[in-house]
Amino acid sequence: MPVPKRRTTSSKRDMRRANYDKVAPPNLVPCSNCSAPSLPHRVCAACGHYRGKAVLVKKESSDDGTPSAGGQ
């Protein structure tokens, strides 16, 4: 059974552990309809368009901030 010839230094050990939980920033691209930053290959959260077509219809929100009594 193979055994390490030399002891791993604390520097090498820590460098190996430092790369475990790296988080890459999301790649944002401008929306072709409204130029808002959005994730690629996903519907724009600002306008609801995807590849030049309206996929989601944005609802009008009330300005007073109170929730509507939808189903009750």
N, CA, C, O and CB atoms as a CASP TS submission, in Angstrom:
PFRMAT TS
TARGET T0000
AUTHOR 0000-0000-0000
METHOD Language model
MODEL 1
PARENT N/A
ATOM      1  N   MET     1       0.844  -1.176   0.000  1.00  0.00           N
ATOM      2  CA  MET     1       0.000   0.000   0.000  1.00  0.00           C
ATOM      3  C   MET     1       0.890   1.241   0.000  1.00  0.00           C
ATOM      4  O   MET     1       1.795   1.342   0.828  1.00  0.00           O
ATOM      5  CB  MET     1      -0.960  -0.003   1.220  1.00  0.00           C
ATOM      6  N   PRO     2       0.647   2.203  -0.926  1.00  0.00           N
ATOM      7  CA  PRO     2       1.518   3.375  -1.006  1.00  0.00           C
ATOM      8  C   PRO     2       1.366   4.284   0.208  1.00  0.00           C
ATOM      9  O   PRO     2       0.278   4.456   0.757  1.00  0.00           O
ATOM     10  CB  PRO     2       1.222   4.158  -2.273  1.00  0.00           C
ATOM     11  N   VAL     3       2.484   4.850   0.599  1.00  0.00           N
ATOM     12  CA  VAL     3       2.536   5.746   1.749  1.00  0.00           C
ATOM     13  C   VAL     3       3.281   7.007   1.313  1.00  0.00           C
ATOM     14  O   VAL     3       4.250   6.898   0.561  1.00  0.00           O
ATOM     15  CB  VAL     3       3.236   5.061   2.989  1.00  0.00           C
ATOM     16  N   PRO     4       2.868   8.200   1.752  1.00  0.00           N
ATOM     17  CA  PRO     4       3.594   9.409   1.377  1.00  0.00           C
ATOM     18  C   PRO     4       5.037   9.363   1.871  1.00  0.00           C
ATOM     19  O   PRO     4       5.307   8.983   3.010  1.00  0.00           O
ATOM     20  CB  PRO     4       2.887  10.645   1.934  1.00  0.00           C
ATOM     21  N   LYS     5       5.961   9.758   0.990  1.00  0.00           N
ATOM     22  CA  LYS     5       7.378   9.743   1.347  1.00  0.00           C
ATOM     23  C   LYS     5       7.723  10.876   2.297  1.00  0.00           C
ATOM     24  O   LYS     5       8.537  10.704   3.205  1.00  0.00           O
ATOM     25  CB  LYS     5       8.240   9.835   0.098  1.00  0.00           C
ATOM     26  N   ARG     6       7.095  12.056   2.089  1.00  0.00           N
ATOM     27  CA  ARG     6       7.364  13.226   2.923  1.00  0.00           C
ATOM     28  C   ARG     6       6.057  13.730   3.542  1.00  0.00           C
ATOM     29  O   ARG     6       4.972  13.551   2.991  1.00  0.00           O
ATOM     30  CB  ARG     6       8.046  14.351   2.093  1.00  0.00           C
ATOM     31  N   ARG     7       6.200  14.348   4.675  1.00  0.00           N
ATOM     32  CA  ARG     7       5.044  14.926   5.343  1.00  0.00           C
ATOM     33  C   ARG     7       4.549  16.138   4.549  1.00  0.00           C
ATOM     34  O   ARG     7       5.360  16.945   4.094  1.00  0.00           O
ATOM     35  CB  ARG     7       5.395  15.326   6.802  1.00  0.00           C
ATOM     36  N   THR     8       3.229  16.279   4.376  1.00  0.00           N
ATOM     37  CA  THR     8       2.661  17.436   3.692  1.00  0.00           C
ATOM     38  C   THR     8       2.786  18.650   4.601  1.00  0.00           C
ATOM     39  O   THR     8       2.364  18.615   5.757  1.00  0.00           O
ATOM     40  CB  THR     8       1.175  17.187   3.298  1.00  0.00           C
ATOM     41  N   THR     9       3.368  19.724   4.075  1.00  0.00           N
ATOM     42  CA  THR     9       3.555  20.925   4.881  1.00  0.00           C
ATOM     43  C   THR     9       2.216  21.605   5.123  1.00  0.00           C
ATOM     44  O   THR     9       1.250  21.395   4.391  1.00  0.00           O
ATOM     45  CB  THR     9       4.534  21.895   4.197  1.00  0.00           C
ATOM     46  N   SER    10       2.182  22.429   6.173  1.00  0.00           N
ATOM     47  CA  SER    10       0.940  23.129   6.485  1.00  0.00           C
ATOM     48  C   SER    10       0.570  24.102   5.375  1.00  0.00           C
ATOM     49  O   SER    10      -0.611  24.360   5.145  1.00  0.00           O
ATOM     50  CB  SER    10       1.063  23.871   7.815  1.00  0.00           C
ATOM     51  N   SER    11       1.560  24.640   4.692  1.00  0.00           N
ATOM     52  CA  SER    11       1.293  25.554   3.584  1.00  0.00           C
ATOM     53  C   SER    11       0.596  24.820   2.442  1.00  0.00           C
ATOM     54  O   SER    11      -0.421  25.296   1.939  1.00  0.00           O
ATOM     55  CB  SER    11       2.599  26.198   3.087  1.00  0.00           C
ATOM     56  N   LYS    12       1.115  23.692   2.033  1.00  0.00           N
ATOM     57  CA  LYS    12       0.503  22.904   0.955  1.00  0.00           C
ATOM     58  C   LYS    12      -0.885  22.419   1.349  1.00  0.00           C
ATOM     59  O   LYS    12      -1.804  22.445   0.531  1.00  0.00           O
ATOM     60  CB  LYS    12       1.390  21.707   0.593  1.00  0.00           C
ATOM     61  N   ARG    13      -1.045  21.981   2.585  1.00  0.00           N
ATOM     62  CA  ARG    13      -2.336  21.518   3.074  1.00  0.00           C
ATOM     63  C   ARG    13      -3.363  22.643   3.031  1.00  0.00           C
ATOM     64  O   ARG    13      -4.495  22.441   2.589  1.00  0.00           O
ATOM     65  CB  ARG    13      -2.204  20.972   4.497  1.00  0.00           C
ATOM     66  N   ASP    14      -2.965  23.837   3.493  1.00  0.00           N
ATOM     67  CA  ASP    14      -3.889  24.959   3.527  1.00  0.00           C
ATOM     68  C   ASP    14      -4.236  25.462   2.127  1.00  0.00           C
ATOM     69  O   ASP    14      -5.367  25.879   1.880  1.00  0.00           O
ATOM     70  CB  ASP    14      -3.301  26.086   4.347  1.00  0.00           C
ATOM     71  N   MET    15      -3.264  25.424   1.210  1.00  0.00           N
ATOM     72  CA  MET    15      -3.554  25.827  -0.169  1.00  0.00           C
ATOM     73  C   MET    15      -4.557  24.868  -0.812  1.00  0.00           C
ATOM     74  O   MET    15      -5.422  25.298  -1.575  1.00  0.00           O
ATOM     75  CB  MET    15      -2.256  25.876  -1.002  1.00  0.00           C
ATOM     76  N   ARG    16      -4.449  23.594  -0.514  1.00  0.00           N
ATOM     77  CA  ARG    16      -5.392  22.620  -1.051  1.00  0.00           C
ATOM     78  C   ARG    16      -6.780  22.858  -0.477  1.00  0.00           C
ATOM     79  O   ARG    16      -7.766  22.779  -1.210  1.00  0.00           O
ATOM     80  CB  ARG    16      -4.927  21.188  -0.746  1.00  0.00           C
ATOM     81  N   ARG    17      -6.878  23.142   0.786  1.00  0.00           N
ATOM     82  CA  ARG    17      -8.177  23.355   1.423  1.00  0.00           C
ATOM     83  C   ARG    17      -8.810  24.686   1.027  1.00  0.00           C
ATOM     84  O   ARG    17     -10.032  24.825   1.074  1.00  0.00           O
ATOM     85  CB  ARG    17      -8.029  23.291   2.927  1.00  0.00           C
ATOM     86  N   ALA    18      -8.005  25.653   0.642  1.00  0.00           N
ATOM     87  CA  ALA    18      -8.524  26.977   0.304  1.00  0.00           C
ATOM     88  C   ALA    18      -9.357  26.950  -0.971  1.00  0.00           C
ATOM     89  O   ALA    18     -10.216  27.813  -1.148  1.00  0.00           O
ATOM     90  CB  ALA    18      -7.381  27.966   0.150  1.00  0.00           C
ATOM     91  N   ASN    19      -9.135  25.994  -1.862  1.00  0.00           N
ATOM     92  CA  ASN    19      -9.850  25.937  -3.130  1.00  0.00           C
ATOM     93  C   ASN    19     -11.137  25.143  -3.069  1.00  0.00           C
ATOM     94  O   ASN    19     -11.809  24.982  -4.087  1.00  0.00           O
ATOM     95  CB  ASN    19      -8.972  25.359  -4.171  1.00  0.00           C
ATOM     96  N   TYR    20     -11.495  24.639  -1.892  1.00  0.00           N
ATOM     97  CA  TYR    20     -12.659  23.767  -1.788  1.00  0.00           C
ATOM     98  C   TYR    20     -13.962  24.527  -1.953  1.00  0.00           C
ATOM     99  O   TYR    20     -14.857  24.054  -2.652  1.00  0.00           O
ATOM    100  CB  TYR    20     -12.653  23.052  -0.461  1.00  0.00           C
ATOM    101  N   ASP    21     -14.096  25.691  -1.333  1.00  0.00           N
ATOM    102  CA  ASP    21     -15.379  26.392  -1.320  1.00  0.00           C
ATOM    103  C   ASP    21     -15.342  27.708  -2.075  1.00  0.00           C
ATOM    104  O   ASP    21     -15.972  28.676  -1.650  1.00  0.00           O
ATOM    105  CB  ASP    21     -15.810  26.643   0.093  1.00  0.00           C
ATOM    106  N   LYS    22     -14.615  27.765  -3.188  1.00  0.00           N
ATOM    107  CA  LYS    22     -14.595  28.978  -3.989  1.00  0.00           C
ATOM    108  C   LYS    22     -15.959  29.184  -4.629  1.00  0.00           C
ATOM    109  O   LYS    22     -16.589  28.235  -5.096  1.00  0.00           O
ATOM    110  CB  LYS    22     -13.489  28.909  -5.065  1.00  0.00           C
ATOM    111  N   VAL    23     -16.404  30.428  -4.645  1.00  0.00           N
ATOM    112  CA  VAL    23     -17.686  30.771  -5.240  1.00  0.00           C
ATOM    113  C   VAL    23     -17.427  31.745  -6.376  1.00  0.00           C
ATOM    114  O   VAL    23     -16.843  32.809  -6.170  1.00  0.00           O
ATOM    115  CB  VAL    23     -18.665  31.377  -4.186  1.00  0.00           C
ATOM    116  N   ALA    24     -17.861  31.380  -7.573  1.00  0.00           N
ATOM    117  CA  ALA    24     -17.673  32.241  -8.741  1.00  0.00           C
ATOM    118  C   ALA    24     -18.849  33.210  -8.836  1.00  0.00           C
ATOM    119  O   ALA    24     -19.985  32.818  -8.569  1.00  0.00           O
ATOM    120  CB  ALA    24     -17.542  31.396 -10.049  1.00  0.00           C
ATOM    121  N   PRO    25     -18.601  34.470  -9.210  1.00  0.00           N
ATOM    122  CA  PRO    25     -19.714  35.405  -9.363  1.00  0.00           C
ATOM    123  C   PRO    25     -20.577  35.004 -10.557  1.00  0.00           C
ATOM    124  O   PRO    25     -20.059  34.444 -11.524  1.00  0.00           O
ATOM    125  CB  PRO    25     -19.193  36.851  -9.536  1.00  0.00           C
ATOM    126  N   PRO    26     -21.878  35.277 -10.510  1.00  0.00           N
ATOM    127  CA  PRO    26     -22.749  34.896 -11.628  1.00  0.00           C
ATOM    128  C   PRO    26     -22.410  35.696 -12.875  1.00  0.00           C
ATOM    129  O   PRO    26     -22.060  36.873 -12.795  1.00  0.00           O
ATOM    130  CB  PRO    26     -24.226  35.100 -11.258  1.00  0.00           C
ATOM    131  N   ASN    27     -22.517  35.049 -14.024  1.00  0.00           N
ATOM    132  CA  ASN    27     -22.246  35.696 -15.299  1.00  0.00           C
ATOM    133  C   ASN    27     -23.515  36.397 -15.754  1.00  0.00           C
ATOM    134  O   ASN    27     -24.460  35.741 -16.192  1.00  0.00           O
ATOM    135  CB  ASN    27     -21.754  34.671 -16.367  1.00  0.00           C
ATOM    136  N   LEU    28     -23.547  37.729 -15.656  1.00  0.00           N
ATOM    137  CA  LEU    28     -24.727  38.492 -16.024  1.00  0.00           C
ATOM    138  C   LEU    28     -24.564  39.058 -17.432  1.00  0.00           C
ATOM    139  O   LEU    28     -23.497  39.551 -17.798  1.00  0.00           O
ATOM    140  CB  LEU    28     -24.981  39.624 -15.010  1.00  0.00           C
ATOM    141  N   VAL    29     -25.631  38.979 -18.207  1.00  0.00           N
ATOM    142  CA  VAL    29     -25.646  39.536 -19.557  1.00  0.00           C
ATOM    143  C   VAL    29     -26.814  40.515 -19.645  1.00  0.00           C
ATOM    144  O   VAL    29     -27.814  40.337 -18.949  1.00  0.00           O
ATOM    145  CB  VAL    29     -25.763  38.406 -20.648  1.00  0.00           C
ATOM    146  N   PRO    30     -26.709  41.547 -20.490  1.00  0.00           N
ATOM    147  CA  PRO    30     -27.825  42.497 -20.609  1.00  0.00           C
ATOM    148  C   PRO    30     -29.004  41.877 -21.366  1.00  0.00           C
ATOM    149  O   PRO    30     -28.815  41.144 -22.336  1.00  0.00           O
ATOM    150  CB  PRO    30     -27.360  43.782 -21.324  1.00  0.00           C
ATOM    151  N   CYS    31     -30.200  42.179 -20.914  1.00  0.00           N
ATOM    152  CA  CYS    31     -31.420  41.702 -21.569  1.00  0.00           C
ATOM    153  C   CYS    31     -31.525  42.363 -22.936  1.00  0.00           C
ATOM    154  O   CYS    31     -31.236  43.552 -23.072  1.00  0.00           O
ATOM    155  CB  CYS    31     -32.690  42.004 -20.703  1.00  0.00           C
ATOM    156  N   SER    32     -31.934  41.609 -23.947  1.00  0.00           N
ATOM    157  CA  SER    32     -32.052  42.154 -25.299  1.00  0.00           C
ATOM    158  C   SER    32     -33.233  43.112 -25.428  1.00  0.00           C
ATOM    159  O   SER    32     -33.277  43.908 -26.366  1.00  0.00           O
ATOM    160  CB  SER    32     -32.195  41.023 -26.307  1.00  0.00           C
ATOM    161  N   ASN    33     -34.195  43.051 -24.498  1.00  0.00           N
ATOM    162  CA  ASN    33     -35.369  43.910 -24.574  1.00  0.00           C
ATOM    163  C   ASN    33     -35.215  45.180 -23.739  1.00  0.00           C
ATOM    164  O   ASN    33     -35.466  46.279 -24.232  1.00  0.00           O
ATOM    165  CB  ASN    33     -36.594  43.146 -24.122  1.00  0.00           C
ATOM    166  N   CYS    34     -34.799  45.034 -22.467  1.00  0.00           N
ATOM    167  CA  CYS    34     -34.763  46.195 -21.567  1.00  0.00           C
ATOM    168  C   CYS    34     -33.358  46.526 -21.074  1.00  0.00           C
ATOM    169  O   CYS    34     -33.182  47.507 -20.350  1.00  0.00           O
ATOM    170  CB  CYS    34     -35.662  45.949 -20.379  1.00  0.00           C
ATOM    171  N   SER    35     -32.357  45.736 -21.447  1.00  0.00           N
ATOM    172  CA  SER    35     -30.952  45.930 -21.059  1.00  0.00           C
ATOM    173  C   SER    35     -30.698  45.779 -19.569  1.00  0.00           C
ATOM    174  O   SER    35     -29.661  46.223 -19.077  1.00  0.00           O
ATOM    175  CB  SER    35     -30.495  47.285 -21.491  1.00  0.00           C
ATOM    176  N   ALA    36     -31.610  45.168 -18.844  1.00  0.00           N
ATOM    177  CA  ALA    36     -31.387  44.899 -17.426  1.00  0.00           C
ATOM    178  C   ALA    36     -30.476  43.676 -17.301  1.00  0.00           C
ATOM    179  O   ALA    36     -30.578  42.761 -18.118  1.00  0.00           O
ATOM    180  CB  ALA    36     -32.743  44.669 -16.672  1.00  0.00           C
ATOM    181  N   PRO    37     -29.588  43.635 -16.304  1.00  0.00           N
ATOM    182  CA  PRO    37     -28.718  42.462 -16.152  1.00  0.00           C
ATOM    183  C   PRO    37     -29.531  41.228 -15.759  1.00  0.00           C
ATOM    184  O   PRO    37     -30.369  41.288 -14.859  1.00  0.00           O
ATOM    185  CB  PRO    37     -27.625  42.734 -15.096  1.00  0.00           C
ATOM    186  N   SER    38     -29.276  40.111 -16.443  1.00  0.00           N
ATOM    187  CA  SER    38     -29.986  38.867 -16.143  1.00  0.00           C
ATOM    188  C   SER    38     -29.060  37.700 -16.411  1.00  0.00           C
ATOM    189  O   SER    38     -28.041  37.845 -17.086  1.00  0.00           O
ATOM    190  CB  SER    38     -31.289  38.741 -16.982  1.00  0.00           C
ATOM    191  N   LEU    39     -29.415  36.550 -15.883  1.00  0.00           N
ATOM    192  CA  LEU    39     -28.628  35.347 -16.099  1.00  0.00           C
ATOM    193  C   LEU    39     -28.846  34.829 -17.514  1.00  0.00           C
ATOM    194  O   LEU    39     -29.954  34.931 -18.041  1.00  0.00           O
ATOM    195  CB  LEU    39     -28.990  34.266 -15.066  1.00  0.00           C
ATOM    196  N   PRO    40     -27.808  34.275 -18.141  1.00  0.00           N
ATOM    197  CA  PRO    40     -27.983  33.781 -19.504  1.00  0.00           C
ATOM    198  C   PRO    40     -28.907  32.564 -19.562  1.00  0.00           C
ATOM    199  O   PRO    40     -28.949  31.762 -18.630  1.00  0.00           O
ATOM    200  CB  PRO    40     -26.634  33.429 -20.105  1.00  0.00           C
ATOM    201  N   HIS    41     -29.640  32.437 -20.653  1.00  0.00           N
ATOM    202  CA  HIS    41     -30.565  31.318 -20.915  1.00  0.00           C
ATOM    203  C   HIS    41     -31.705  31.263 -19.912  1.00  0.00           C
ATOM    204  O   HIS    41     -32.217  30.185 -19.609  1.00  0.00           O
ATOM    205  CB  HIS    41     -29.811  29.996 -20.892  1.00  0.00           C
ATOM    206  N   ARG    42     -32.105  32.419 -19.397  1.00  0.00           N
ATOM    207  CA  ARG    42     -33.227  32.498 -18.450  1.00  0.00           C
ATOM    208  C   ARG    42     -34.090  33.708 -18.792  1.00  0.00           C
ATOM    209  O   ARG    42     -33.630  34.647 -19.442  1.00  0.00           O
ATOM    210  CB  ARG    42     -32.714  32.588 -16.976  1.00  0.00           C
ATOM    211  N   VAL    43     -35.333  33.676 -18.351  1.00  0.00           N
ATOM    212  CA  VAL    43     -36.251  34.775 -18.593  1.00  0.00           C
ATOM    213  C   VAL    43     -35.794  35.987 -17.787  1.00  0.00           C
ATOM    214  O   VAL    43     -35.369  35.846 -16.640  1.00  0.00           O
ATOM    215  CB  VAL    43     -37.707  34.377 -18.226  1.00  0.00           C
ATOM    216  N   CYS    44     -35.880  37.166 -18.377  1.00  0.00           N
ATOM    217  CA  CYS    44     -35.494  38.400 -17.689  1.00  0.00           C
ATOM    218  C   CYS    44     -36.480  38.654 -16.549  1.00  0.00           C
ATOM    219  O   CYS    44     -37.694  38.613 -16.750  1.00  0.00           O
ATOM    220  CB  CYS    44     -35.460  39.615 -18.680  1.00  0.00           C
ATOM    221  N   ALA    45     -35.954  38.914 -15.359  1.00  0.00           N
ATOM    222  CA  ALA    45     -36.812  39.164 -14.199  1.00  0.00           C
ATOM    223  C   ALA    45     -37.462  40.535 -14.268  1.00  0.00           C
ATOM    224  O   ALA    45     -38.509  40.749 -13.657  1.00  0.00           O
ATOM    225  CB  ALA    45     -36.011  39.039 -12.912  1.00  0.00           C
ATOM    226  N   ALA    46     -36.867  41.463 -14.996  1.00  0.00           N
ATOM    227  CA  ALA    46     -37.386  42.825 -15.051  1.00  0.00           C
ATOM    228  C   ALA    46     -38.556  42.963 -16.024  1.00  0.00           C
ATOM    229  O   ALA    46     -39.556  43.606 -15.702  1.00  0.00           O
ATOM    230  CB  ALA    46     -36.281  43.780 -15.444  1.00  0.00           C
ATOM    231  N   CYS    47     -38.439  42.362 -17.217  1.00  0.00           N
ATOM    232  CA  CYS    47     -39.479  42.566 -18.228  1.00  0.00           C
ATOM    233  C   CYS    47     -40.201  41.284 -18.638  1.00  0.00           C
ATOM    234  O   CYS    47     -41.268  41.364 -19.247  1.00  0.00           O
ATOM    235  CB  CYS    47     -38.876  43.199 -19.444  1.00  0.00           C
ATOM    236  N   GLY    48     -39.661  40.106 -18.329  1.00  0.00           N
ATOM    237  CA  GLY    48     -40.331  38.859 -18.661  1.00  0.00           C
ATOM    238  C   GLY    48     -40.111  38.381 -20.080  1.00  0.00           C
ATOM    239  O   GLY    48     -40.870  37.542 -20.564  1.00  0.00           O
ATOM    240  N   HIS    49     -39.090  38.891 -20.768  1.00  0.00           N
ATOM    241  CA  HIS    49     -38.794  38.480 -22.138  1.00  0.00           C
ATOM    242  C   HIS    49     -37.688  37.436 -22.153  1.00  0.00           C
ATOM    243  O   HIS    49     -36.806  37.429 -21.295  1.00  0.00           O
ATOM    244  CB  HIS    49     -38.393  39.692 -22.993  1.00  0.00           C
ATOM    245  N   TYR    50     -37.754  36.549 -23.153  1.00  0.00           N
ATOM    246  CA  TYR    50     -36.702  35.574 -23.395  1.00  0.00           C
ATOM    247  C   TYR    50     -36.552  35.418 -24.892  1.00  0.00           C
ATOM    248  O   TYR    50     -37.514  35.072 -25.577  1.00  0.00           O
ATOM    249  CB  TYR    50     -37.013  34.208 -22.714  1.00  0.00           C
ATOM    250  N   ARG    51     -35.367  35.667 -25.410  1.00  0.00           N
ATOM    251  CA  ARG    51     -35.037  35.576 -26.831  1.00  0.00           C
ATOM    252  C   ARG    51     -35.997  36.384 -27.693  1.00  0.00           C
ATOM    253  O   ARG    51     -36.436  35.924 -28.747  1.00  0.00           O
ATOM    254  CB  ARG    51     -35.045  34.126 -27.277  1.00  0.00           C
ATOM    255  N   GLY    52     -36.325  37.606 -27.231  1.00  0.00           N
ATOM    256  CA  GLY    52     -37.144  38.522 -28.014  1.00  0.00           C
ATOM    257  C   GLY    52     -38.637  38.305 -27.909  1.00  0.00           C
ATOM    258  O   GLY    52     -39.401  39.009 -28.570  1.00  0.00           O
ATOM    259  N   LYS    53     -39.083  37.354 -27.098  1.00  0.00           N
ATOM    260  CA  LYS    53     -40.510  37.090 -26.970  1.00  0.00           C
ATOM    261  C   LYS    53     -40.948  37.317 -25.526  1.00  0.00           C
ATOM    262  O   LYS    53     -40.191  37.053 -24.592  1.00  0.00           O
ATOM    263  CB  LYS    53     -40.846  35.650 -27.422  1.00  0.00           C
ATOM    264  N   ALA    54     -42.178  37.809 -25.350  1.00  0.00           N
ATOM    265  CA  ALA    54     -42.735  38.005 -24.024  1.00  0.00           C
ATOM    266  C   ALA    54     -43.199  36.658 -23.493  1.00  0.00           C
ATOM    267  O   ALA    54     -44.191  36.106 -23.969  1.00  0.00           O
ATOM    268  CB  ALA    54     -43.902  39.031 -24.048  1.00  0.00           C
ATOM    269  N   VAL    55     -42.490  36.133 -22.517  1.00  0.00           N
ATOM    270  CA  VAL    55     -42.804  34.822 -21.966  1.00  0.00           C
ATOM    271  C   VAL    55     -43.657  34.965 -20.716  1.00  0.00           C
ATOM    272  O   VAL    55     -44.617  34.218 -20.529  1.00  0.00           O
ATOM    273  CB  VAL    55     -41.521  34.046 -21.650  1.00  0.00           C
ATOM    274  N   LEU    56     -43.313  35.919 -19.862  1.00  0.00           N
ATOM    275  CA  LEU    56     -44.066  36.167 -18.641  1.00  0.00           C
ATOM    276  C   LEU    56     -44.749  37.518 -18.734  1.00  0.00           C
ATOM    277  O   LEU    56     -44.174  38.487 -19.230  1.00  0.00           O
ATOM    278  CB  LEU    56     -43.149  36.104 -17.404  1.00  0.00           C
ATOM    279  N   VAL    57     -45.990  37.573 -18.249  1.00  0.00           N
ATOM    280  CA  VAL    57     -46.704  38.835 -18.194  1.00  0.00           C
ATOM    281  C   VAL    57     -46.516  39.384 -16.788  1.00  0.00           C
ATOM    282  O   VAL    57     -46.925  38.763 -15.807  1.00  0.00           O
ATOM    283  CB  VAL    57     -48.228  38.663 -18.556  1.00  0.00           C
ATOM    284  N   LYS    58     -45.885  40.566 -16.699  1.00  0.00           N
ATOM    285  CA  LYS    58     -45.633  41.157 -15.396  1.00  0.00           C
ATOM    286  C   LYS    58     -46.921  41.720 -14.835  1.00  0.00           C
ATOM    287  O   LYS    58     -47.641  42.431 -15.536  1.00  0.00           O
ATOM    288  CB  LYS    58     -44.559  42.250 -15.486  1.00  0.00           C
ATOM    289  N   LYS    59     -47.230  41.410 -13.562  1.00  0.00           N
ATOM    290  CA  LYS    59     -48.439  41.905 -12.908  1.00  0.00           C
ATOM    291  C   LYS    59     -48.189  43.309 -12.375  1.00  0.00           C
ATOM    292  O   LYS    59     -47.073  43.657 -11.989  1.00  0.00           O
ATOM    293  CB  LYS    59     -48.880  40.957 -11.764  1.00  0.00           C
ATOM    294  N   GLU    60     -49.249  44.104 -12.363  1.00  0.00           N
ATOM    295  CA  GLU    60     -49.165  45.440 -11.788  1.00  0.00           C
ATOM    296  C   GLU    60     -49.201  45.301 -10.269  1.00  0.00           C
ATOM    297  O   GLU    60     -50.093  44.651  -9.724  1.00  0.00           O
ATOM    298  CB  GLU    60     -50.328  46.360 -12.304  1.00  0.00           C
ATOM    299  N   SER    61     -48.241  45.904  -9.591  1.00  0.00           N
ATOM    300  CA  SER    61     -48.202  45.816  -8.138  1.00  0.00           C
ATOM    301  C   SER    61     -48.872  47.034  -7.540  1.00  0.00           C
ATOM    302  O   SER    61     -48.804  48.125  -8.106  1.00  0.00           O
ATOM    303  CB  SER    61     -46.756  45.687  -7.629  1.00  0.00           C
ATOM    304  N   SER    62     -49.523  46.856  -6.389  1.00  0.00           N
ATOM    305  CA  SER    62     -50.172  47.974  -5.712  1.00  0.00           C
ATOM    306  C   SER    62     -49.123  48.817  -5.015  1.00  0.00           C
ATOM    307  O   SER    62     -48.140  48.289  -4.494  1.00  0.00           O
ATOM    308  CB  SER    62     -51.229  47.476  -4.701  1.00  0.00           C
ATOM    309  N   ASP    63     -49.327  50.131  -5.005  1.00  0.00           N
ATOM    310  CA  ASP    63     -48.337  51.046  -4.453  1.00  0.00           C
ATOM    311  C   ASP    63     -48.435  51.188  -2.944  1.00  0.00           C
ATOM    312  O   ASP    63     -47.484  51.655  -2.317  1.00  0.00           O
ATOM    313  CB  ASP    63     -48.481  52.391  -5.090  1.00  0.00           C
ATOM    314  N   ASP    64     -49.552  50.802  -2.339  1.00  0.00           N
ATOM    315  CA  ASP    64     -49.701  50.995  -0.888  1.00  0.00           C
ATOM    316  C   ASP    64     -48.989  49.920  -0.076  1.00  0.00           C
ATOM    317  O   ASP    64     -48.818  50.095   1.130  1.00  0.00           O
ATOM    318  CB  ASP    64     -51.171  51.012  -0.515  1.00  0.00           C
ATOM    319  N   GLY    65     -48.577  48.845  -0.671  1.00  0.00           N
ATOM    320  CA  GLY    65     -47.791  47.834   0.016  1.00  0.00           C
ATOM    321  C   GLY    65     -48.602  46.821   0.802  1.00  0.00           C
ATOM    322  O   GLY    65     -48.027  45.940   1.441  1.00  0.00           O
ATOM    323  N   THR    66     -49.928  46.923   0.771  1.00  0.00           N
ATOM    324  CA  THR    66     -50.739  45.974   1.523  1.00  0.00           C
ATOM    325  C   THR    66     -51.038  44.765   0.636  1.00  0.00           C
ATOM    326  O   THR    66     -51.289  44.917  -0.559  1.00  0.00           O
ATOM    327  CB  THR    66     -52.058  46.640   2.024  1.00  0.00           C
ATOM    328  N   PRO    67     -51.012  43.574   1.219  1.00  0.00           N
ATOM    329  CA  PRO    67     -51.317  42.385   0.409  1.00  0.00           C
ATOM    330  C   PRO    67     -52.794  42.321   0.067  1.00  0.00           C
ATOM    331  O   PRO    67     -53.643  42.740   0.854  1.00  0.00           O
ATOM    332  CB  PRO    67     -50.898  41.108   1.145  1.00  0.00           C
ATOM    333  N   SER    68     -53.093  41.793  -1.113  1.00  0.00           N
ATOM    334  CA  SER    68     -54.489  41.678  -1.517  1.00  0.00           C
ATOM    335  C   SER    68     -55.108  40.447  -0.869  1.00  0.00           C
ATOM    336  O   SER    68     -54.404  39.498  -0.521  1.00  0.00           O
ATOM    337  CB  SER    68     -54.614  41.605  -3.058  1.00  0.00           C
ATOM    338  N   ALA    69     -56.429  40.467  -0.708  1.00  0.00           N
ATOM    339  CA  ALA    69     -57.166  39.354  -0.119  1.00  0.00           C
ATOM    340  C   ALA    69     -57.563  38.404  -1.220  1.00  0.00           C
ATOM    341  O   ALA    69     -58.751  38.226  -1.492  1.00  0.00           O
ATOM    342  CB  ALA    69     -58.411  39.845   0.661  1.00  0.00           C
ATOM    343  N   GLY    70     -56.579  37.786  -1.862  1.00  0.00           N
ATOM    344  CA  GLY    70     -56.786  36.972  -3.056  1.00  0.00           C
ATOM    345  C   GLY    70     -57.745  35.826  -2.887  1.00  0.00           C
ATOM    346  O   GLY    70     -58.774  35.800  -3.561  1.00  0.00           O
ATOM    347  N   GLY    71     -57.460  34.870  -2.016  1.00  0.00           N
ATOM    348  CA  GLY    71     -58.291  33.679  -1.957  1.00  0.00           C
ATOM    349  C   GLY    71     -59.104  33.560  -0.679  1.00  0.00           C
ATOM    350  O   GLY    71     -59.615  32.481  -0.377  1.00  0.00           O
ATOM    351  N   GLN    72     -59.234  34.626   0.067  1.00  0.00           N
ATOM    352  CA  GLN    72     -59.918  34.485   1.349  1.00  0.00           C
ATOM    353  C   GLN    72     -61.132  35.323   1.428  1.00  0.00           C
ATOM    354  O   GLN    72     -61.821  35.316   2.448  1.00  0.00           O
ATOM    355  CB  GLN    72     -59.019  34.828   2.467  1.00  0.00           C
TER
END
